[in-house]
């Protein structure tokens, strides 16, 4: 008994690309929602008060953030600036 397997590399890559793009859209949506919540709760508050909540929110969404980024985002939230994330296609 013999069997044959034809692997379609292009179809495989398209399937992976579709899944990766969907994941990135989901993460961007989740991060934007989290930042909307942070903006509503912390706009106008001191940066030092925002940073721990921001770091927790970032980790909740599955990421990590550097200290300079944490300070920059916290300052923008404190200043009342709305932050949102936009998904773009991942190229590989």
C-alpha positions in Angstrom: 0.0 0.0 0.0 1.4 3.4 -0.9 0.2 6.9 -0.1 1.0 10.2 -1.6 0.9 13.6 0.0 1.0 16.8 -2.0 1.9 19.9 0.0 0.7 23.2 -1.3 3.2 25.7 0.2 1.4 28.8 -1.0 -2.0 27.6 0.4 -0.2 26.9 3.7 1.4 30.3 3.8 -2.0 32.0 3.0 -3.7 30.1 5.9 -0.9 31.1 8.3 -1.1 34.7 7.1 -4.9 34.8 7.6 -4.5 33.4 11.2 -1.7 35.8 12.0 -3.6 38.8 10.6 -6.7 37.9 12.6 -4.6 37.5 15.8 -3.0 40.9 15.3 -6.4 42.5 14.7 -7.7 40.9 17.9 -4.7 42.1 20.0 -5.0 45.6 18.5 -8.7 45.7 19.4 -8.1 44.5 22.9 -5.3 47.0 23.5 -7.4 49.8 22.2 -10.3 48.9 24.5 -7.9 48.7 27.5 -6.4 52.1 26.7 -9.9 53.6 26.3 -10.6 52.3 29.8 -7.3 53.7 31.2 -8.0 57.0 29.5 -11.5 57.2 31.1 -10.1 56.3 34.5 -6.8 58.1 34.6 -6.9 61.2 32.3 -5.5 64.1 34.2 -4.1 61.9 37.0 -0.3 61.8 37.9 1.9 59.7 35.8 3.1 57.8 38.9 -0.5 56.7 39.6 -1.1 55.6 36.0 2.1 53.6 35.5 1.2 50.5 37.6 -2.3 50.3 36.1 -0.9 50.7 32.6 1.7 48.0 33.2 -0.9 45.6 34.5 -3.1 46.3 31.5 -0.2 45.7 29.1 0.6 42.3 30.8 -3.1 41.4 30.8 -3.1 41.7 27.0 -0.1 39.4 26.8 2.7 41.9 26.3 5.5 43.6 28.1 6.6 47.2 28.1 9.8 49.0 28.7 10.2 51.7 31.4 10.6 54.5 28.8 7.5 53.3 26.9 5.6 53.0 30.1 6.4 56.5 31.1 5.6 57.9 27.7 2.2 56.2 27.5 1.4 57.2 31.1 2.3 60.8 30.3 0.0 60.8 27.3 -2.9 59.3 29.3 -2.3 61.9 32.0 -2.3 64.6 29.3 -5.7 63.3 28.2 -4.5 62.0 24.8 -6.5 59.0 23.5 -4.3 56.1 22.4 -5.5 53.5 20.0 -3.8 50.7 18.1 -4.2 49.8 14.5 -3.5 46.4 13.0 -1.5 46.2 9.9 -0.6 43.2 7.8 2.4 41.1 9.0 4.9 40.5 6.2 7.3 37.6 6.3 
